[in-house]
Amino acid sequence: MFHIMRRILASLPVASVLIGLAGQPALLVVPPALTAGLILLRDRLIRRRVGLAAWPSDGFARHVLVDDIGRLVCLTLLGLPLFLLGDLLRRMLLHP
């Protein structure tokens, strides 16, 4: 469960560049939105597994949620310059 999020979060910058290469700025919100949904779903799964355990287990679930959301925000903010880089590459390839 934890290894999947690393791969998904690592793919967000690549997705921004590919969206820039496609020239579709409206699609720039789709990968972070899907990732946020997956993060919230994973939080529910972790909390369901914790059940009625002690507060430290609930604290761990909160820590994982906040850590993933923080990374998502940083990668989303990094996505705009990467989108512009992909768009610049597209324009250079189309208009030599």
HELIX and SHEET records of a PDB file:
HELIX    1   1 PHE A    2  ALA A   22  1                                  21    
HELIX    2   2 PRO A   25  VAL A   29  5                                   5    
HELIX    3   3 VAL A   30  VAL A   50  1                                  21    
HELIX    4   4 TRP A   55  LEU A   94  1                                  40    
END                                                                             
